[in-house]
Amino acid sequence: MRKFLALLAAIGVAITAPLSHAKLIDAKTPAAIATLVESRGWQTETVSEAGEPPYIKATRGGELYVIAFMNCTDGKNCKTLQLFMGFTDAKDVPLEKFNEWNRDRRFARAYRDEDGDPVLAMDIDLDFAGLPRENVGELFNTWTDSMESYRTFVGGE
């Protein structure tokens, strides 16, 4: 029985050891988010105004999306991100199309903004200690895949 318990303890250490050394990413440090986005081939510009939450403009090949830092205290110590992109040249997308997207796809939601423009948005919760860098990177991969699919979906290509 003792050998079995020792084996279980060793397995537990082997499983949790890599997790304890993983680099965690949170929403408190915009520079860390910008570096992660840049590592995926996007150029970034961080915009920060006193007392306001920061945001990052990410661009690549004519595409633009915004990373808004949210659930902040006095514009700092943010807990979540919202990724956002919109089209100003596709106002005639019917509501049924947005419903189709939201029904058939996960992770990113589609809607029409107050100007009637198609929008895609995705939230990332990095509260508490954050998430491992690899996981956050994969969420950004999911976002860029969703953006590409949404552009085609809205444009009817």
C-alpha positions in Angstrom: 0.0 0.0 0.0 2.8 2.4 0.8 4.5 1.7 -2.5 1.2 2.5 -4.3 0.8 5.8 -2.3 4.4 6.7 -3.1 3.7 6.0 -6.8 0.6 8.2 -6.7 2.5 11.1 -5.1 5.3 10.8 -7.7 2.8 10.9 -10.5 1.2 14.0 -8.9 4.5 15.8 -8.7 5.4 14.8 -12.3 2.0 16.2 -13.5 2.0 19.5 -11.5 5.8 20.3 -11.9 5.5 21.6 -15.5 2.4 23.6 -14.6 4.2 25.4 -11.7 7.0 26.5 -14.1 4.7 27.7 -16.9 4.9 31.5 -17.7 1.5 32.9 -16.7 0.0 35.8 -18.7 -2.5 38.2 -17.2 -4.2 41.4 -18.3 -2.3 43.6 -15.9 0.7 44.0 -18.2 -0.2 45.3 -21.7 3.4 44.9 -22.8 3.2 41.1 -22.2 0.0 40.9 -24.3 1.6 43.0 -27.1 4.7 40.8 -27.1 2.5 37.7 -27.5 0.5 39.2 -30.3 3.7 40.3 -32.1 5.1 36.8 -31.8 2.2 35.8 -34.1 3.2 38.2 -36.8 1.1 41.3 -35.9 2.3 44.8 -35.3 1.0 46.4 -32.2 0.5 49.9 -30.9 -0.4 50.3 -27.2 -2.6 53.3 -26.4 -2.8 54.4 -22.8 -4.4 57.5 -21.4 -4.3 58.6 -17.8 -7.1 57.0 -15.8 -8.4 55.0 -18.7 -7.9 51.3 -19.5 -5.3 50.7 -22.2 -5.9 49.1 -25.5 -3.8 47.7 -28.2 -4.2 48.1 -32.0 -3.0 45.0 -33.8 -2.4 45.2 -37.6 -1.2 42.8 -40.2 -1.6 42.9 -44.0 -4.3 45.6 -43.9 -6.3 43.8 -41.1 -6.9 45.7 -37.8 -8.3 44.5 -34.5 -8.4 46.0 -31.1 -7.5 44.4 -27.8 -9.4 46.3 -25.0 -8.3 45.8 -21.4 -11.4 45.5 -19.3 -12.5 45.1 -15.7 -9.7 47.5 -14.6 -9.3 49.6 -11.5 -8.4 53.2 -12.3 -7.2 52.1 -15.8 -4.8 49.6 -14.3 -4.8 46.0 -12.9 -7.1 44.8 -15.6 -8.6 41.3 -15.4 -10.0 40.6 -18.8 -9.5 41.3 -22.5 -12.0 41.9 -25.3 -10.8 41.3 -28.9 -12.8 43.3 -31.4 -12.9 43.9 -35.1 -15.5 45.5 -37.3 -16.3 46.3 -41.0 -17.5 49.7 -42.1 -18.1 48.4 -45.7 -20.7 45.7 -45.1 -23.8 47.3 -43.6 -26.3 45.2 -45.5 -25.6 42.0 -43.7 -29.0 40.6 -42.6 -29.6 39.7 -38.9 -30.2 36.1 -39.9 -26.6 36.0 -40.9 -25.4 37.0 -37.5 -27.8 34.5 -35.9 -26.3 31.8 -38.1 -22.8 32.7 -37.1 -23.7 32.7 -33.4 -25.6 29.5 -33.6 -23.0 27.5 -35.6 -19.7 28.8 -34.1 -18.0 29.0 -30.8 -15.7 31.4 -29.0 -16.3 34.7 -31.0 -19.7 36.3 -31.3 -21.0 38.4 -34.1 -23.4 41.4 -34.0 -24.2 44.7 -35.6 -22.9 47.8 -33.8 -24.7 51.0 -33.2 -23.7 52.2 -36.7 -25.0 49.1 -38.3 -21.5 47.7 -39.0 -20.8 43.9 -38.6 -18.6 43.3 -35.6 -16.8 40.2 -34.2 -15.8 40.1 -30.5 -14.2 37.6 -28.2 -13.6 37.8 -24.5 -10.6 36.4 -22.7 -10.7 36.1 -18.9 -7.2 36.3 -17.4 -8.3 37.0 -13.8 -6.5 35.7 -10.7 -3.0 34.4 -11.6 -3.6 34.4 -15.4 -3.2 31.5 -17.8 -0.1 29.8 -19.2 1.4 31.7 -22.1 0.8 28.7 -24.4 -2.9 28.8 -23.6 -3.2 32.5 -24.2 -1.3 32.1 -27.4 -3.8 29.4 -28.5 -6.7 31.8 -27.7 -5.2 34.4 -30.0 -4.8 31.7 -32.7 -8.5 30.9 -32.3 -9.3 34.6 -32.6 -7.3 35.1 -35.8 -8.9 32.0 -37.3 -12.3 33.4 -36.3 -11.5 36.7 -37.9 -10.5 35.1 -41.2 -13.7 33.0 -41.2 -15.9 36.0 -40.3 -14.4 38.1 -43.1 -15.4 35.4 -45.6 -18.7 34.8 -43.9 -19.7 38.4 -43.9 -18.3 39.1 -47.4 -20.0 36.0 -48.8 -16.7 34.9 -50.5 
